[in-house]
Every structure is written in C-alpha cells, then in structure tokens.
C-alpha cells in the first residue's frame, strides 16, 4: 500500500502540516506563493528534515524525529517531477528513462524495455535517441514523467509540472497526467496554482495558507463551496468572512452585515459565498426587497469577452476584493471607471453561508 501520512513541523519555514492520502489517491495542493507547498513535498521526498514529526509512506516510517529515523531520499520509493525536466544532458532520452530501473538493479535489457514502455505511454517513443538539448519544453516534461514512472515509485510528487510550459504544451501535459494518474494503483501529490489541474487530475485537494492546511476535501466540494480566501479566488467566487450574529446573518469585523442561506450556528466563524454573476451594480442604494447592498469603490475593471468584471479593493481583513460581472453595455450606461463608488446588490437566496475553514 502506498498511502502517505505527514505530521511534521519545520520552524525555519514556518510550516506545520497534518496531511494524509490514501493508497491510489491523487491529492492537489493549492496555495499562494511562499505558503509552504513545495516544503511539504520536500519533506515527503526526504530533501528536508522536519524539526519534529513523523512521515509514513506505504506503511513504512521514513521520518520520525522521536526515534531519530530518517530514510535517505533515494531509498524512499518517491519520484519528483518539478517545473524543470532536469534530464541528464549527456544521456539520450532512452538512457534517461532507463536510469531509474538500472539503479534498482534491473539488467540493461530489462531497463531498456521498461524505458521503451514508458516512453510509449507518454507519447515520446520517437524521441528515444535524442539528447535533452534537442527537445522542446513539452517534450522534455513528457520524458521527465516517463523517467519518474519508470523508477516505479510508491508515490509520485509533482511540483507545478506545467508552470514552465507554453500555452500549447500545458493542456497536452495535463491530459497526459490525467490519464497516467487515473490508474487505480497510482498515488500522487501535485502542487499547482491552476484550478484546471485540480479539477482534471486530483481526487482531493488541500489549501495551504501561512504554512498550515486551512481547507481540505473533495475537489468539487472545495471549489464550489470554498472556505478560504485563496480557494474562493481561484474558483472565481466572492467570499466574505465574519461571525454569524443570528440565523442567516453574517457580520464582519468592520460592521458589514450579509444575509444568506445556510445553517452555521450563531456565534460561529463563517463565510458568505456568492458568484460575481449574481451581483447587480447600482449607482445609488436600492430600497426594494430583502437583499444585500454592499458599498464598493471600484478598483479594477477587466473585459472578458462581452462581460465586464468589476472588482473592489482588498477587504479590510485582507480578503480579495469583491467582484461583479455585468455586460459591457451596462458598464457603459453606468459610466463606470476605477475610483467610482457603487453598490453591489445581491439577493439573499444567492448567498450561501458556511462554517469557516477549520471551524
């Protein structure tokens, strides 16, 4: 079995993780730059030793600070694929892929057979005799994936493998990873900034903020009802944090009250979620049926096809500015521009209330 269990703290990186992954699962790790995503992978791979904690891979303890256990990186049965392919420049593609099996004691003929099989699997068999310098970025990443898989790792770690690829190569690599990682016995962790990676590849997702896991769950659950600002931002959903003052009402630290639908208990920390498409924009506050009227000073205006996205400034607690999607014609009629004061209006039934991350 190749499950993963991490309970580890590394003070100099400001991280403390409690993460588990079942055998055959693919976990996406999301978060802003510098929050500790790559540090998590490095501790699993044995490239960093935590100050305290325990890491298990496939039921085997590979790190345990209490007993002094620390299995070297090469002996962990882990393969890592990063943004750069990191192929051996003096070897052919076939030799690069055969390197892992040779290190595991396979004969030259057996290693060559394994290399051919994995190069075929990633659609790179015709590249076998080339040197890395003769490959495009997308080709090099395919070969790097074949090399990682040929080593028969218990766990495959992927650190933003599409980040350095161009817009043409990235979708093809994503489709390939989806096909490869959907194999029943494949256990993998992928660090990414891209919502599409999580949706297309992963079974579960965790969101890291400030060196801690602030949100976890099934991919579609987290991205359709996010509890953290980062997850809401990449999912394109407005999120307002506060405390439930009474059933159906959320109050922020700065006095804003948002009404919505949901059952978090009064006194509990919660978030209000609503889509930018659910927002109407007014120059003056309306006084009609029960709804939320949120004063906003426009900070950004972006054109997305026939839709204009208006975004307010960062919220007082640091949350991403609220967004509204309206037609280009409506934006022109309202004479909208950055700096203008408007009112974002959202009906109560369009707002969902949820317990906050960790709440």
Secondary structure by P-SEA (a helix, b strand, c coil): cbbbbbbcccccccccccccccccbbbbbbbcccccaaaaaaaaacccccccbbbbcccccccccccccccccccccbbbbcccccccccccaaaaaaaaaaaacccaaaaaaaaaaaaaaaccccccccccccccaaaaaaaaaaaaaaacccbbbbccccccccaaaaaaaaaaaaaaaccccccbbbbbccaaaaaccccbbbbbccccccccccaaaaaaccccaaaaaaacbbbbbbccccccccccccbbbbbbbccccccccbbbbbbcccbbbbcccccccbbbbbbbcccbbbbcccbbbbbccccccccccbbbbbcaaaaaaacccccbbbbbbbccccbbbbccccc
